[in-house]
Amino acid sequence: MRPLQSLICFSARRIAPRHTFVPLYQCLHTSSSRSATPLPHPTTPGPPPEPPTPAPSEAEDRVARKRKQAELFRKAQEVRTNPAKPKTVLQKRFWKNVTVKDTPDGLQIFLDSRPVRTPSKNILTVPSTKHQLATAIALEWDLLVSAQQALKTHYIPMTSLAARALDVQNADVEGKINTRDEIIEMLMRYLNTDTLLCWAPEKSIYDAPQLEHRKGSDSLRKLQIRVAQPIIAYLTTNVWPGLEIMPILEPDSILPAPQPEMTKGVIRGWLSGLPAFELAGLERAVLASKSLLVGVRLLVEWSEEFARLRGDSGEGKRFGIEEAAEACSLEVRWQTGMWGEVEDTHDVEKEDVRRQLGSVIVLISGNPREE
């Protein structure tokens, strides 16, 4: 057999013309050949890869996360109920019993023989008509397992709220009007962008998906007007008779319009005359609901100061926590009804609003004073 190089050179010589010089050997390339270098195989192979696992569904992932949170919560509860030897004085509880005592000044909460004090070192004393408030404060302190927890306001929310009211009351007695004026200025700013008066435009770019998902239902603006009108009518009849309260947004505008100067003047004067506990409760309600009108409606419904203004006998449905929370979160409920909720966001915010509004009712309610 002829080698391949000889065959190639021979073929080139056969097809050449008669008078053309063709060399005997004509190579196609001059590069030297290289042989492949094989890599050595490992003598000890590693473990086989893990078998593929199916990706968990959204529901399974949510359940697993909830179980993990429940386990962490259980361990935290065990640490609080069976704490190790405290390293500092603040890490231990120095009281055994929590009691409520009726004193000549009012209701006071005692840790054994020590009265609970406000951050300003004054004895926390609530009016004698607010037994629910005193009991709620006593329950907060009875659930604490260390003195260090008392330094965090989220462990004692009712104590913090009552202390805020007492600070306003003491400032009024001492003639310091800065605290009350600061609260009133903040409340009036919320009136300019009140959630209850911010109605959606008549037409929106989201009208098409709304009609797809909510066939036969009213628009968001109509629902907002339906919820706001009874609250506004009650306030302009029983609280501020004859006062004009205008919507902030026009049907075709996104720029807020201010209330009339007369409206703002009447509301400011009414806020200036509120007692300290009612003013502190209204501050908490407005911060939670982002609506001054919803806060005032809740205040008038439950405050002992406005018992005669209500003139009710306890019958019928009252404007309570659910009604206030629904009124101030109508737009959020509308959007989540269309597009769904964000887990651990919308549900947490929903419960937090109700918790704060409930604390307002506990603060301002009580037995009406007998005259």
N, C-alpha and C positions, 0 to 999 in steps of 0.2 A: 504494500500500500504506500502510495506517495503521501508525504506529509502535506498538511494544509497549505503551508507557505509555498511549497513547490507547485501545487495545483494552481494557486492564485497567480504566481509568476508565469506559469506555463500558459494559462488562459490569456494573460495580457500579451504574451508574445504571439499567440496564434491569431488574434484579431487585429494585430497591427498591420499597417500597409507594407507593401513589398519593399520599398526603398527607405523605410524608416528604421533607424538604429534602435533596437530595444535591448537593454542590458539583460544579461542572463538571469539575474535575480533582482527584483524590484519590490522592496518591503513597503507595506502600507503604513507602518508606524515604527518609531525608534525607541519608544519608552519601554523601560524594563518592567517586567511583570512582577507583581507582588502577591504573595499569598496571604489569605486572611489569618489573623491571629485569634484563635478561639479563647474565650474567657473561661476560667475555671468555674465549675458549678459548685455551689456550697455543699459541703459534705453533710451538714446537719440542717435539714429544712425547718423553717419556723412553724408555728401553729397555724392551722387553717383559718381563714377569715370567718368572722361571725356570719351566721345566716342572716339574710335581709329580713327586717321586721316591717310590717305594714305601718304606715304613718297613722298616728291616732287621729280620730275625727275631732271636730271642734267640741262636741259634747263630752267626749272622753277626756280631752285635754282640760276642759273646764272642771270636770269632776276631780281629776287628779290634782289640779291646783287647789281646789277647795279642800281636799283631804290633807294636802300638805299644810295649808293655812290652819286647818283645825288641829293638826298635830302640834304645830308651833304654838298655837294658842293654849293647848292643853299643857304643854311643857311650861309655858309662862305662868299659867295658873298654879302649877305645882310649885314653882319657884316662889311665887308670892305667898302661897298658903304654908309652905314649909321652908322658909328662908334659912339660909345658913347663918352662922354666927355673925351678927353685924359688925362691920369694921369701924363705923362712925356712929355718932349719936343720931344723925338724921336717918340712918338705915334701919332703925328700929322704931316700933310704935310704943310711945311712952304712956298711952292711956288704955284703959280696959273698957270702960263704958262711956256711951254718949247719951246725954239726956237733954231735954228741952225744959227750961224753967220759965215760969211766968213771973217776971219781976215788975216792980212799979214803973220801970222805964219801957218795958215791952218784953217780948219773947227773946231769950238768949239761949245759946247752945253751949253746953259744958262738956269738956273732955275730962271726965272724972270731976275734979274741982276747979279746972281751969276753963275760963270762958274763951270761946273762939273770937279771934280779933281780925280786923281788916288789915290790909297791907299798910295802912297809915297808923297802925297800933291802937286803933279805937276798938272797943268791945262791939262785936257785931250784934246789934239789937234791932229786931224787926217789929213792926207794929203788932199789938196783941190780937188784932183781927186776922192776921195772916198765919194761921196754924199750919196750913198746907206748906207754905214756904219754909217755916221753921222745921217741919218734919223732913222735908226734902234735903235741907242742909244737914240735918243730923244724920240722915241716911248716908249722905256722901262721906262724912267723916267716919262713920261706922264701917264703911267698906274699905277704907284705906288700911294698908298693912305696914306703912312706914311713914315717918314724918317727912321724908324727902318727897313723897308723892304730893303732899300738900303744897309744894312749891310750883306745881304744874297745874295751870288753870283748867286743862281739859279733864283732870280728875275731879275737880270741884267746881263745875260750871255754875251751879246755883249759888254757891258761896261767892263766887266772883261777881255774878250779876247783882246780888244783894249788896255787896260791898260797893259796887259802882253807884247804886242808888243812894247809899248812905253818904258817899263822897259828895254827890250832888246836893243832898240835904244839908250836910255840914257846911258846904260852900255857901249855900243860901243863908244859913244862920249867921255865918261870919261876914256876910256881905261881899263875898267873892263871886262875882257874876261871870267870870271867865269860863268856868266849866259849863254852865247852862248856856251861855252864848255860843260856845263852840259846838255844842250838840244841836242847837237850833239852826245854826248856819249850815251844818252838815245835812240836816233834814230838809232844809229849803233847797239845797242843791239837788237832792233826790227828786223833789217835786218837778224840777225842770225836765227831768228825763224819766218820769214815773213809768214803770213797767205797765201799769194798768191803762195808761193813756197812749202808749206807743202802739197804734194799730197799724197792721200791715197795709200796703197799698192795695187799691182795688184790683189792679192787674199786675201780674208778676211773670217773670220768665219761667217760673216753675208751675204755671197754671196747667200746662198739658199733663205732666206726671201726676199732679194732684187730681185731675179729673180721671186719670186712668186708675189710680188707687182708691179714690173716694168718689165713686159715681153716686150722684144724688145727694151728696153732702154739701153743707154750706162752706163758703170760703173762710179763710183764717180771719179776715177782717170782720166778717159777720159774727163769728164765734167770739172774738174779742169784745165786740160791742155788746153782745148778749150777756157776757159775764160782767162787763164793767158797768153797765147801766144801773143794775140794782144797787151796787155799792155806791155809785155816785149819787143816786137818788136818795139813798138813806142818809148820806153825809150832808147833802144840801137841804134836807128836810129836818133832821134831828140835831145835827152838830153845828152846821153853818147854814142856817136858814136863808134861802134866797141867793146863796153864793153861786157864781157862774164858774164852772170847771170845764175847760175846753180840752179837746184831744190835742196831743202834742204834734202828731203827724197828720198832714192833709192827705186826702185820698191819692194824690199823684205826686207826693213830695217825700223826700227822705231827710229833709232838714227840720229839726225840732223847732216848734214855735213856743215862745214863753207864755205863761199864764198872764191874765190881766193884772195890773198893779194892785187893784183893789182886792183881788183874790189872794195874792201873795201877802198883802198887809193883814187881812183878816186871819189867815192861817198862821202867820208869824205871831200875831197877838194871842191867838188861842194856845199855841205851843208855849209861849212865855208864862202862861198861867197854870200849866200842868204841875201837879205835885212831883216830888223827886222820883218816887217809885214808878209813876206812870211815864215820866220822861225817859228814865233809864230803860224801861220795858219797850217803849216806842223806838228807842234807838236800836235795840237788839232786833226788833221786828223788821225795821226798815233795812238794816244791814242784811238780814236773811232773805227778805222778799224783794228787795230793790224797788219797793213801792211805798210811798208815804201814805197813800190812800188806803191800801190794804192794811198797813200797820195801824192807822187810826181806826179803821172799821173793827179790827180785832180788839183794840184797846177799849173802845166804847162798849163792846159787847161783853167784856169780862172784867173790867176794872170795877172795884168796889166804889170808886169815886163817882161813877156814872150809873149807879144802880137805879136812881130815881129817873134819870134821863131815859133809860130803857123802858121802864114801866111795864115789864113783862112779868108774868107769873110763873115762869119756868116751863111753860108749855110751848110746843112747837119746836122746829129745828132752829138751832142757833148757828151763828157764824163762828165756826170753830177752826181747828187746825187744818182739817181736810179742805174746807172751803177756801181758807186763805192760801194754802199751798197750791191748790188747783188754779186759783185766780192769778197768782204771780208766775206760774210756770206753764201757762197755756200754750205759748209758742213752742216751748221745748217738747211738750207732749205731742203737739201737732207734727213736729219734725221727726221725732222718734217713731211716731205711728206710721210715717211714710217710709223712713229709711232704716229704722231699727235703732236699738240702744247700743252704746259703747259700754261693755261690761266693766264693772268696777269704777265707772265714772258717773253715768246718769243715775244708776240705782243708788249709789252712795250719796250723791247730791240730793236725790229725792228724800232719802231718810234724814239727811242732815238738816234740810229745811224744816221738816216736821219736828225734829228734836228742838231746834232753836225756837220755833213758834210755840211749842209746848212749854218751854222754859219761861217764855213771856207770860203765858196765862197763869202759871204757878206764881210768878212774881207779883202780878197786879191783882189777882183775885183775892177774895176774902169775904168775911162777913160784913155787911154794911154797918156803919156806925149808927147807933141809936142816939137820937137827940131829944 
